[in-house]
Amino acid sequence: MGKVRKSMRDPASGTSENVGGDPRLREVEMRDAISRVLKSDLFSSTPRLREFLDFVAGETILGNTDKLRAKSIAHFVYDRDPVDERSSANLVRVEARRLRRLLEDYYETEGQSDPVRVHIDKGGYAPRFERQRVQFEKSAPEPTEASAYDGLAAAEIARRPAKHLLRVTAILGVIGLIALTVLYLLLSDPTRTPAVKSERLEREALMERSPAALEAANLTAQARGLIYPIFDAERQRLTTELFRAAIDIDPNAAGAYAGAAQTLASQALLSIDGPQHDAFLGEANEMLARALKLNPSHAWSQSAAGWVAFVEGNFENAMRYSERAASLAPNDGNVLDFFGVVAVLSGAWETAVHAALQERQRAGANTRYADQNILAAARFHMGEFEEAARIIEDSNARGGPLSAPGVVYLAATYQALGRERDGQRMLALLEEDWPGFPAEVVLKRLHRREENALEVINRLRALGWKD
């Protein structure tokens, strides 16, 4: 990736007019904004996304935005064959979506006080730079090549008039809180926890085996974080491509095969019946067989076996494999989510509630766990409609995964509570965002017992819905 690093190390002199956004921004400010992001803790564990951002930012600042196409990004960042344009486009589209989300997370946490914010707008890959509001009355000082925005010096703060005493006191209070937080983190080093230490040792072992194995593991972890919502067909297709890419890098990546088995099974589930359904399910079984051969006792392999069994209609094995996976990895969020979905759709409400417990600490690549949707569905079938509505509304407000079945359940829950208008509004949104979604067919296919599906369907019909 020499080309990428060079573009960020060798800044041109002078200013850049209207490059990537605010024309008042100087090139050094834009490079400083990118440098802050790349050096952040949040981006430290995503080397590919760092290279993605480094590459597109470097080309944008140099004025080469015409080169920022999926094919070129896939080639320079992911070493993909430029001839395979379709696969490249799918990979880059998914990765760009992840990058946008990670940038949002960064500016909500570590980057809150950054003077310049970086955006990757939908529909393109060229960064846009925007100056953020500074917290002080005076404008932030112009950055220099040596140091961009090092902040206000303590002496400058001391010289401020007395009327700013309260503001200075507040600042010192914040600094004190930050110091305490840093001290706490130093004393409770997260790398000492068993989960983090185990993950670190695994990565060290993979690196010793081969850099390709480690890269495949990184890509697999990134893909796993995109699995939910599982009832989004396009998401499952794109995520499958990422797992395939990891397998191309390392044919012995057991996790990539397990993940592909899950996403292919989900596509089979969503395609209902026919040749396409059979083709997806057949390939899911092939991927599963490979995962089980490479690592049969791994929680992810067992979880994949449970999901494939569920899609095949073998509910007993689905629960058995899923429970085993949850026992092997009791804090793995992805494993618990698949276990919870299987439990809900099998009619095991209490088991689903246990899998989705809010108090349970969750770990893994996923940042949008489906536990609250699972919990809400279980509460709905248990007749706890007020609690179900509260859980779903809270999950939606916090950015939880949302799919057509989730909207269907919320509409049915509103009907059960006598909130007819809210329920009808949900059905209108369902038709707008998922036009023609065959709710009755999907619900009957998902649920082990038809009466559980009808419990939802009949409430939709009471709202005036017609399949």
N, C-alpha and C positions, 0 to 999 in steps of 0.2 A: 504494500500500500504506500510505496514511496511517493507517488504522485500526490496523494492526499496530504501527507505530512508536509511536503514541500510547500504546498499552496498555503498552509497555515503558518509556516515558519518564516517565509520571505515576504513580508508586507511591502507593498509598493509605497513610495513616498507620496505625499499630497493627499487630497481628499477624493472621495468617490461621490459623484453626483447622482442622487436618486437611485442608489444601488439597494435593491431589496427592501425598500420602504422609505423611511424618513430621510429626505434629501439633506437635512441639516446635520445628520450624523457623519462623523469622520470615519475613515476606514479603521483607525486604531480603536475607536469605540466599538465598532462591529466585531473586530477581532477579539477585543476584550470580552464582549458579551459571550462569544462562542467559547473562549477559553474558560470562563467561569463555569459554563455548563459542563464542558468536557472534564473539568477537574472536580466536579461535584461527586459526593458519595453516591447519589442516586444513579448516576451514569457509570460509576466505577465497575458495576457488575454486568454491564451490557456493552462489551467491546464492539460488537457489530453496529449497534445503534450509534456509538461514539464515532465510528468510522463513517457511517452514513451521514451524520450531521457534519462531521469534519469535511467530508468531500463536497457536499452540496453547498456548504457555507463558503468554502474556499473558491469554488467555481463561481458562485454568485458575486463575491467580493471582487473577483478578477474580471467580472463582466461576461462570464461564459455561461449565462443561463440557458442559452440555446442547446448546450450539451447535457442539460439535466433532464434526460429522458430515462424511462425505466430500464431500457436496454443498457445504457451506459452505466447507470448506477449499479445494476446487477453485475455488470462485468468488472468494474473497478473496485466495488466494495465486497461483492460476494463471489467473485471469480467465476461467474456463470458464463456459459457459452453464449456469445451475442447472437448466435443464429437462432437459439431457442427463445424467441421473443415472447411467446405466450406464457411460458413458465416464468420467465424473468418479470414480466408485467405483474403476474399474480404475486410473486414473492415481494417485489418492491412495494406494491400497493398495501400489502399486509404490514410490512415493516414501517412504511410511512405512517400508517395509522397508529402503530405502537409508539413511534417517535413523537407524534403530536400529543398522545396521551401522556407520555413521560415528560415532555416539556411542560405540560400543564401542571403535572405533579411537582415538578421542580420549582416552578414559579409560585406554587402555593406553599412551598416549604423552604428549602434552602435559598432559593432565588428571590424571595420576597423583596429584598432591599436592593437587588441589582438595578443599576441605573438604566440599562437597556435590556429590553425583552426581545427574545427571538420567537418568531411564529413560523410554522410551516402550514400555510393555508391549504384547505382541501382543494383537490383538483390540480395540484402542482407540487413541485419538490424544492423550489427556490425559497430560501428563508426570507422572511420580512422582519426588519428590525424596527423597534418602536421604543422611544424613550419613555421610561416610566416616571411617574411623579416621585419627586424626592420628598423626604419627610421634613426637611428644614425649609424655612422661608426663603432663603437665598437659593439660587440655582446651584446645582452640583458643579464643582470645578471641572474645567475641561481636562480630559485625560492627556497624559503624555505618553511617548513611546515607552519610557522607563516604567511608568506605573499609571494605570488608568483607574481613576476614582478610588484612591486609597482611603477616602473618608475624611471627615473633619478632624483636625488635630486637637488634642486635649487643650492646648494653649488657646486655640481659637474659641473653644467652648467657654473657657474661663473668662475671656474678654467680653463675653456677651453681657448686655445690660441686665440689671436686676429683674426686669420684668419677665425675663426668660428663665427665672429660677425654677419655676415649677416644671418647665419643659426639661431643663437639665436634670432635675431630680428624677423625672420619669425615665429619662435616658439611662441614668445611673442605675435605676431599679431594674430596667431591662437587662443591662450589662450584668448586674448581679445574678439575675435569674439564669442568663446564658452561662455564666461561670459555674453556677451550681449544677446546671445540666451537664456541662462538659465534665465536671468533677465526678458526677454520678456515672456518666458513661465510661470514664476512665477506670473507676473503681469496679464497675460491673461490666467488664469487657465482654461484648456479645460473642466474641470469637471463642470464649470459654464455654459457652453453652453447648450441650451435646449435639444438637441439630446442626448448628453452624460449624462446629469442629468436624463433625462427620462429613458435611458437604465439602469442607475445605480439603480434608484428606482424600475424598473421592476425586476431586479435581486434580490434586497433586498426583495421584496414581494414574489418572488418565493422561496427564501431561507427560509422565514418564513413559507411558505406553506409546503415545504419539500425539503431536499437536492436532492432527486431524480428529482424533477421538475426542479431545477436549472441545474443539470447535463444534463438532457434531452434538456434544452434550449441551453446549451453550445454546445452539439453535433449537434443540429439542425442548429445553427449558422455556425458551421464548415462545415456541409454538404452544406448549402446554398452557401457558398463561392466556392464550386466546381461545381456548376450547368453549368457554361459556359465553353466551347462552347456547346450549347444545341443540336447541330447536330452531336455529338460524341456519338454513341450508347453505347460503353463500359463505358464511363464516366457516362452516365445516369443510367446505370445498377448499377454501383458501388455506385453512390450517393444515389440511391434508397435504397440500403442496409443500408446506414448510417441513412437515415430517418426512416427506419424500426427499427433500433437499438434504436433510440430516442423514438419511440413509445413504444417499449418494456419496456423502463425505465419508461416512463410516458405516459399512455394511453390517457391522457387529453392534450397532447402537440399539440395544434392547428396548430402551425407553421410546425411541422413535417408532419402532414397530408397534409397541403397545398403544401409543398415541394415535397412530394411523388406524389401528384396529377400532379404536373408539370413534374417531371422526367418520370413518367409512361406515360403521354400523349406524351412526346417527343419520347419515345420508340415506342409508337403506330404510331406516324407520320413517324418514320424511318423504321418501318416494313411494310409500304405501305398498303397491304391488307391481308385478310385471317384470319384464327383462331387466330394467334398470335396478330395481330393488334387488333382484337375484345377483346381479353383477357386483353391486356394492357389498352385499353380504358375503359373497364368495371371496372377494378380495380382503374383506375384514377378517375372515377366518384364516386366510393365508398369512396376513400380518400377525395375527394372534399366535398362530403356530410358531412363527419365527421368534416372537417375543418370549413365549414359554420355553422354547428350546434354548435360547440364549440365557434367560434368567427366570426360571420357573417359580422361584420363591419370592420374587420381588413383588411388593404391594401393587405396583402399577400394572404388572402383567396379570395379576389376579383380578384387579379391578376391570381391566379390559376384557378378561374372560367373562366376568359377571355381566358387563354391558352387552357383549355380543350374544350371550345366552339369553338375555332379556329380549333383545330384538328378534331372536329366533323363536320367542314364545316359551322358552324353557325357564319358567319363573323360579322353580325350586333351585336349580343350579345358579340362576342369577343372584338369588339371595345368599346362597352358600358361598360363592366366590366373592361377592361384595363384602360380606361379613368378615371373611378371611382377610381380605385386603385391608379393611378397617382395623382389624386386630394387629396386622403387621405394621401399619402406619397410622396410629390413632390420632395424629395431628396433621396428617396430610390433607389439605383442603380439597384438592381435586378428588382424591379417593373418597373422602367423606361425602362430597357432593354427588358423585355417581351412586354411592351407597344410599344416600337419602332419596334420590330420584327413583331408584329401583324399589325402595321400601314404600314410598308414597304410591307409586303406580301398581304395587302388588297388594295394597290395602293394609300394610303394616304401619298404621299411623304412629303408634308409640315409638316404634323403632326409628321412623323417620324423624320424629321430634328429638330423639336422643342423638341421632347423627347430626342434626342441625343446631344443637345447643349453642346459644349465644355465648355462654361462658367458656366454651371450649377454645383453647388456643389453636389457631390454624397456621400452617406453614406451607410453603410451596411457591411455584412460579405464578399462580393465578392471583390477580389483583381484584377480581370481581367475582367473589364466591357466590354461589347460588343458594347458600344455606337459608337465607331469609325467605326466598321464594318457596323452597321446600317446606320450611316450617309453616308458612302461611297456608299452603295447600293441605298440609296435614291438619291444621287447625280448622280449615273450612270443612273437611270431611268429618271432623269430630264435633261439628256444630258450633264452634267458637268463632262466630262470624266477626264480632267486634275486634277480637284479637287478630284475626286473619287480615282484616282491612288495615289495621294499624301497622302490621308488620310489612305488608306490601307497600303501603304509602311511604313508610320510613325508608325502605330499601330503595324505592325509586328516587326519593329525595337525596339519598347518599350516593347515587350513581350505580346502583346494583344492576346486574344483567337483566334485560327486559326482552321478552319474546312474545310471539302471538299467543301461546298457551298461557303465559303470565297475564296478559291483558284479558283473556277469556275468564280466567279465575277471578280477576278483580271485578269484572262485570257481574259475574255470578254472585260474588260476595256482596256487592252493593245491592243486588236484587233481594238477597236474603235479609238484608238490613232495612229494606223498604226504601232505599235510596234509588228510586227508579230513574231519575234524570241522570244521576252519575253513572248508573249502569248503561243507559242508552248512549251516553257520551263515550263510554269506553268502547262500545260496539261500533260507533261511528269512527273512532280512531283506529279500531281494528281493520275496518274496511278501507280506510284511507292508507294505512301503512302496510297492511298485508292483504291487498285486495284478493277476494276469492279464496281466502284461507278456509279449507274444508274442516271446520271445527268439529263437527259430529264424527266424521270419519277418523280424524286424528285422535280425538279423545277415546273413541271406542277401541282404536288400535293400541293406544298407550296403556289403558287400564286393563288389568288382569280380569277384573269383574265388570261386566257391562253396566250393572246397577250404579257403580261408582261414577262411570262416565255419564250416565243419564242424570245423576244428581246435579251435575254441572249443566248439561244440555237443557234440561227442563227449565232451569232458572233463566237461561238465555232466551228460550222461547217465550217465557213470561214477560221478557223485555221487548218482545216483538221481533226477535231475531228469526230469520229463516235461512236454513243451510242451502 
